[in-house]
Amino acid sequence: NDEGSFYSCGPILPDSLVLEIFLRLPHDAVLRAGLTCRQWLAVSRDEFLWRELFYSYYRIPRSVPRHPAAVSWHREFKRLFDCIPCVEVQTLREHSDQVLHLAFSHRGHRFSSCSKDCTVKRPDGNISLVHSSSMRQFNWGYTQFSQFNADDSLLLVSGVYLGPHHSSSGEIAVISLENYTLLSRVRNKPYDVFGCWLNETHLISGNLHWIGNMTSCSVLWLNKAFQDIESENVNVVKRLFKIQNINASTIRTVMVAHCRRHDNPDLVLDYEAQSQAQRQKGQQRQHQPLLFDLGTSGSEEEDEEEEGEGEGQRQARCQGPSTARLSQSTISPLEQDKTYLLFTTGSLTYSPHQIGIKLIKPDQMTTSGPVLGEERSSDEFFDSLDHVIDIHGHIIGMGLSPDHRYLYVNSRAWPAGCVISDPMFPPPIAEEIDLHVIDLKSLREERRSLRAHRAFTPNDECFFIFLDVSRDFVASGAEDKHGYIWDRHYNICLARLAHDDVVNSVAFSPADQELLLSASDDSTIKVWRSPRMVRLAQAPARPPRPRGLLSSWLSRNKNSTSANSVNGKP
């Protein structure tokens, strides 16, 4: 038959048969087949087809619903495939030793890096070096952590003093980003307290006092970033909390979470428990995502029931067998606009295995106020913790989601059922790193944890591996010479970022989660972009869009009239 009669007969295969064939093809073959004809193109965009391809390719349990913000299965497949920052586009070699930490400014226009070469470097958003500061002159051994304040005008830099091998002393420096001058220095002990900003002008540091063989006292201080002219009459430092440590443990890794009530959670997790709760109530709903709320076992009806419970009942439900040290909580998850101080601690051994949570009250946000010690009565020599979450393993990293609702924790698990008889000899730790998710609204751990990365150092040599969280993704370093990226909603590993040595830190740009930095013991910082952004950067510039018909006609008519006038014609 000739070509005309061929097309007049219609498609040779019905759509249902083409769909069955496409279901047995990989996604890239489906996309290529869709370029064949209009019928195949229409079938290749079928939502049922891409739903099946999505679950099979990413190996996601079918109990996991599609992300609530997704508009189609095809676009969701493309988002996970094309928008992950997994393409290396640049390698920075500004440091001469191991790079330990990376931090972006809140606007994403610059970042800082810390290294064993005892420098802190500040490139700009174009990944070119703007400033470098060496801290050797202050007797620092190396810089280990940095953080921009809320308005990106000041930079907190944490470092380790030179000294004996077992020395734990460190210091925090505050640098102005306007003229790169040093504004203040604050003592910090132990050095892995790191330090953090409480607000634009005040930072938190730590100090440690031993009061016995296995008992110590950690004091957390609020410090003003710079001293005003009136500093002789105004406090520039104030004690926040004084906490007793037992069994050789200490407080480390402090961070501040500014938590508010989140009525619209940005994650859907714990799907099996939610689905089971819905089935038990006989209200199973098809094709509708179940919103994540760890304050209950999952259903919206139970949310309403729990709002009527008292504080003691809610705390009893939140407490599990692993939180034996948990004191009576004074935090109400349903209250809003709370500021929490988060830190690692322990009660069984010196290795950090618990997350401590302390509520910071409004009158503690500034150094002004009562003279030291007057705010505490004589019968309250130590401050009690408001909440403790036991991780049952050695904690080696923490990071907050952008909205400060979720806390992600890297840990290396202890053997199941282990008993610690000597605090100085903690249990062996697993090589696999578990990435836990803690909901700061309900103040308890999510049941599912992420796993893909590994670490190999023993208990007494463990070091911090920094992680970072963006709107959709969470990333972490690892000792297996790779960085890792997971999707926060589906709990799946999406990419491995290769280095030549241990990856210590990763950082998403707050302005663009398709831009990621990774820092390694190989002394490099790598810049990663998503395949989509790489294609856009390499694509030739598009010609300007044609103007509207009327404006184009008027322009042509004007040019024609002008040309005729030049030729001497009306």
N, C-alpha and C positions, 0 to 999 in steps of 0.2 A: 504493500500500500504506500501511496505517497504521503508526504508529511502532513498535508491538510487532513486527509482521511484518518490518519493516525490520531491526531489530537481530537478530531470530532467524535471518536469513539469513547472519549473519557479516559480516566486512569485505568491502567491494566490491573493494579492491585487495589483492593479496598483499603480504606484508612486503618481498619482494625488489624489487617494483616501486616501492613507497614509498621504499625505500632508494636506488634509482637516481635517483628524483626529488630526494630530499634532497641527494644528492651534487652536484647542479647548482645548489644554492641557497647563498647566503651564510650564515654561521653564525647571524646574528641572525634570518634568516627561518626557519631550522631550529628555533630555540628557540620562535619564535612558533607555528610549525606544530605543535610538540609539545603545545601547549595545546588542540588541537582534540578529540582523543579519546585513549582509552587505547592504542590500537594505534599511533598516530602518536607518542605520548609514548614508548613503548617503543623505537620505531625511532629516534627523535631522540636517544636515549642510547646508540646502538650504538657500540661501541668502534672498529670498522672505519671507520665514518662520521667520527668525530672524529679519527681518525688521518689520514684524507685531508684533512679541513678544516684540521688543524694544519699539515701540510706546505705546503699550497697558500696558506693565509692568511699565514703568517709567512715563506714563501719559503725554507724551510730545506732543504738537500740531504738526500735520503732516506738517504744514507749516515750521517747523524747519528742516533744512537739516542736514544730517550727518556731523560730524566734518570733515573738509577737510583733516586732517592727518589720519583719520581712513581708514583701508584697507578693512574691511568687517564689516557687521552688527553683525555677531557673536562675533568678537573680540571687537567691541565697546560695546556690551552688557556686555561682560566679564570684560572689563575695568571698567565700572561703578559699577559692582557688586563685583569685586574681588580686586580692587586696591585702595579702599578707606581706609584710616587709621582709622578704627572704632572698632578695637579689643584692649581692654585694656591689656597691657602686663606688666606694672609695675606702682607702685604708690610710689612717693618720698615724704617723710615726714621730709625733712630737715628744714623747716620753722616752727616757733612756732606761727605764726599769719597769717592773710589773705595774700595770694600771689597775687600780683597786676599785674605783667608784666613778660613776657618771651621774650627773644631775642636770636636768633641763630647768630653765626658768619657766615661770608659770605661763608666760605668753609664748614660749617656744622659740624666741628669737635668739637665744644664746644658751650655751651649756658649759658646765665646768667638769674637770676631770682631776682625780687625785691619784698619786702614784708613789711607789717605793723610792722614786728619785727625789722625794720630798718637795715636789712642786705641785701647785694647783694652777691649771691652765684654763683659760676662758676663751674658747673660739666663739664666733658669732653664728648666726643662722645659716650663713653661706659656707660653714665648715672651714673657716680660715681663722688662724690664731689672732686673738685680739690682745691678750695679756697673759703673762706668766709670772708667778711669784714663787720664790724659793723660801722655805721656812727653816732652812739650816741655821740661820742666824739666831733663831730662838731655841736652839738646842733640840729641834725636832728630829726624830729618826726618819719619819715618813708621814705623808698626809694620807688619810684613809676615808674621808667622808666629807661631803659638802652639800649645802642646801640653800636655795634662794629664799628670801623672805617673801611675804605675800605680794608686795608691790614691786618685786624684782629690783630693789634699790640697794640691798645689802646681801652679802654672801657669807654664810657660816661655813668655816672650814675646821674640821676636826683632825687632830694629829696625835702621834705617839712620841713621847719623849725618848731621847737617847738615854740608855741606862743599862743596868744589869738585865740578864736574859729574862728573869722572872718579874721585872718591874712592870707595874700596871698603870703608871701615871701617864696622863695625856693632857692636852690643852685644846681649847677652842679659840679660834681667831675670827673676828668680824671684819670684813673688808668692804669698803664703800665701792660700789660699782660706777659711781660718778667720776671719781678720779683715782680709783684703785689704791687708796690709802688705808692703812691699818687703823681701825677705830678702837678696838679693845681686844684683850686676851683674858681668857677665863680658864682656871684650873679645872680639869676633868679627870676623875678617877672612879673606877677603872676606865681606861681609854675606850673600851668598847661600849660604854654608855652612848658614845657618838655625840649626843646633843641634838637639839632640834629647836625650831622656832615655835613659840607659843602664839605670837602675833607679829605685826610688822616691826616692833621695836624691842621685843623681849625674847630671850632664849632660855632654854633649860639645860643645865649641866648637872653633874653628879659628883659626889665625894663619898669615900668609903672609910669607915673607922672600925678596926677590929676590937671587939670587946671580950673575946674569949678564944678558945682553941678552934671552934667551929662556928662561932657566932660573930656577926658583924652588924654594923648599922650603915645603911645607905641613906644619904641625905641628898635630896634633889633640890636644886637652887634655881630660882628665877633671877635672871640677870638682865640689866638694861644693856642694850647693844652699844650705847655710847654715853658718855657723861656730859651732862649739861653744865652750864656755868654755875648753876645753883646746886651742884652735886654735893657740896659740903653740908647742905641742910636737907637733902632729899636722898632717900635710900636708892642705891643703884643695884642692890642685891637683896633678895628676900628668900627665906627658906620656905619651900612649898610643902615637902613631906619628909618625914623621918621614919624609915621603915626598917624593922628588924629582919635580918637574914639568919637562917639556921642551916646547919649541915653544910657549911662552907660555900653556900650559894651567895650570889650578889645580883643586884639589879643591873641590867644591861639593855642596850638598844632601845632607848626611849623614843617615842614618837607621839604626836598629838593628833587626835581625830576630832574634827568639828562635826558632830553628828546632829542631824535634824530628823524630824519625822519624815519617813519615806512612804507615802501612800501609794506610789506607783513604782514598785521595784523594777530594777533594770535587768534582772536575771530570772530565768526559769530553771530551778534546780529541784533535786529530790523528787523526780517525776514518779517513781514507783510508789512512794509513800502517798503522794497526792492522789494518784490514780486509785490506789487501794482504798483510801478514805472516801473518795467519791463513789466507788462501787458499793462500799458498805452502806452508804446513805441512799443508794439507789438512784443517784443523780449523775450517772456517767454521761458526759457530754462529748459528742463526736466533733472532731475538727476544730477544737477550741482550746488554746493553750491555757494551762493552769498556772496562774501567777504565783511566784515564789514568795513565801512568807514563812520564815523559820520559827516564828512565834507560835505556830501551831503545827499539827501534823499535816496540814495542807489545804483544807477546804475553807472557802470564804465563810461558811456558816460557823465553823469553829473559831474563826477570827472574831466574829461578833460575840460568841460566847465568852472568849477569853477577855474581851474588853471589860466584862462585868466581874472578872475575878479580882480578888484582892492581891496585894503585892506579895504576901507570903505564899499564896497558892501558886502564883506565877513563878516565883523563885524555886519552889519545890519541883515544878515541872521542868525548869531549865537545868537544875542540878542533876548531874549524872554520877555514876560510881567513880569516875576518874577525877572528880573535883572534891576530894576529901578535905583539902585544905581550905575550901571555899568558906569565907566568912559570910555573915548575914549581909546580903547585898542591900545597898541604899540607892541603887540605880533603878529607875523605872523605865523600861524600854519604850513605853508609849509617850513619855514626856519628850519635848522637842527642844532644839537648840542647846544641846549639851556638849561640853568639851571634855573629852576623856584623855587621860595620860595612859598610854600603853607601853609596856616594857616586858622583857623576858626576865624570869626569875626561877626559883626552884624551892622545893621543900625536902627532897629526898637525897640530893647529891649536888655537887658544885656545877655540873653541866646544866645549862638552861633548858628546862623542860616544861615550863608553864608560862602562860601569858597572864600578866597582872594588869588589872584595869583599875584606875583611880579617877574619880570624878573631880574635875577642877571647877571650883565655884567662881562666880563672877568677881568676888572681891579678891581673888587670888591672881587675877590677870595682870596686875601691875605691882611694881616693887613698893609703891606707897602703901601705907597702912601701919598696923601695929609693929612695935619693935620686936625683934626676933624673940620668939618664945612666949610672948604674951598672948598669942592667939590659941595656945594649947593649955588646958588645965593640968594641974599637977598629977592627976590620976590617968592622964593620957600621954604617957611618955613617948610611945610609938604610935604612928598612924597605921590603922588596919586597912587592908586592901578591900575594895568594894566588890571585886569579882576576880576569880582565878579560873582559867581554863587549862586543864592538863592535856598536853599533847602526847605524852607517853613516848618521848624520844628527844633527841638532841636538836634543839632549834638552831638553824643556821641562816635564817633570813626571814624578813617580814616586809610587807608592802601594802599600802592602802589603795583602794579603788578611787577614781577621781572624785566621786561623791562622798567619800569617807564612810560609806555604809559597810563595805566588806573589807576584812583584813585577811590577806593571803600570807601563809606561813610555810616556809621551807623547813622540813625536819627530817631527821634520819631515825627511823623507828628503833625502839628497844625490842628484844625478843618478847613474844607474848607470854604473860604470866611470870615475868622475871621478878625477883625479889632483891632489893638493894640492902645488903647487910652493912656495908661500909660506905659512907658518903664520899670517901676519897677514891673509891673504885667503882665508877658507874658501869652499867651493863655495856656490853659491846653494841655497836650501832650498825644498822644495815647500810649497804652500799647504795641501795635505791633511795632517792629523795622523794618524800611525799610532800605534795603541795596542798595544804589544808585551806579551807575557806571558812571563815568565821563571820557570822552576821552580827554586826554591832547594834542592830535594832533589837534582836532578841537576846544578844549576848550569849550565844552558844555556837558550837561548831556545826557546820553543814556535814552531813553524813558521808558525802562522796569527796574523795581527794584525788588530785591529779598525780600521775606518775609517768615519767619517761627519762628523767635525768638521773645522773649518778655522781657519787662522791666516794673517795677512797681513803682519806686520812682518818686515823684513829681518833678516839675521844679527846685525848690530851693535845691533839694537834689540829682540831677542827677550826675552821675559819669561816667568816661570814660570806655567804653568796647572795648578792643583792638581786632582788626581783623588782619588776615594775608592772603596773596595771594600767591599761587604757580603757576606753569605753567598751570595746568588744573583746579585747585580748589580754592575756597575761603572759609575761615572758620572764625567764630566769636564766641565770648562768648555771654552770655545772663544772665538775672536775674532769669530765670525760672529753674536754676540749670542744664543747659545743654549747651554744645557747639554744633555748627552746621557746617556742611560741604555742600557746593553747588558745582555743576559743573559750571564752568564759561561759557562754550559754550551753554549748554542746559538750563541754569537758573533753575535748579531743586535742591531741597534739597535731599541729598543722605544719611545723617547719623546724629544722635543725640548722643552726648557724655555725659554720665550721671556723675554728681558730687552730693555731699550732700549739696551744697550751690551755691551761685552766681559764675558763670564762668567769670572771669575778662579778661582773655587773652588766646590766642591760637597762636601757632607758628609752621609752617612747616619747616622741615629741607631743606635748599637750595640744599643739595646734594641728597636728596631722599624725594620726596613729599609723599611717602607712610609711612613716619614717622611724627607724629604730637605730640606736647605737649599742655597740657591745664592746666591753673592755676586757683585756686578757693579760695573763702572765707573759704572753709573748711580746709585751710592750707596745701593742698596737690598739687603736680604736677603729673599729670597722663601722661603716655607714651602710645601712640596709634600706632598700626601697622595695615597694611592691611591684610586681610585674606590670600592673596597670600604669603606675607612675613612670616606670622606666620607658614604656612604650610612648607615653605622652611626651616625655622629654626628648625622645629620639625622633618623633614624628616631625615632618617638615611643617613650617608655619602655614596655617590655613589662610587662604585669600580672604580679604574682607567680605562680609556678607553683602549681597546686593541690596540696594535701598528699595524702598517701596515703589510701586509702579508710578504713582503720581509724581513723587520727587524725582525719580529717574527721568521721566518724560520732560518735566520742567527743566531739569539740568541739561538734557540734550537739546531742548528747544532754545535755551539761553545760549549755549555754546554755539549752536547753529546761527543764531542771530548775531552774536559777536563776531563770528568768522565772516559772515556776509558783510558786516559793517566794515571790517578791515579791508575787504576786497572792493570797497567802494560801492556796494550794492545795498539798497534799502532792505 
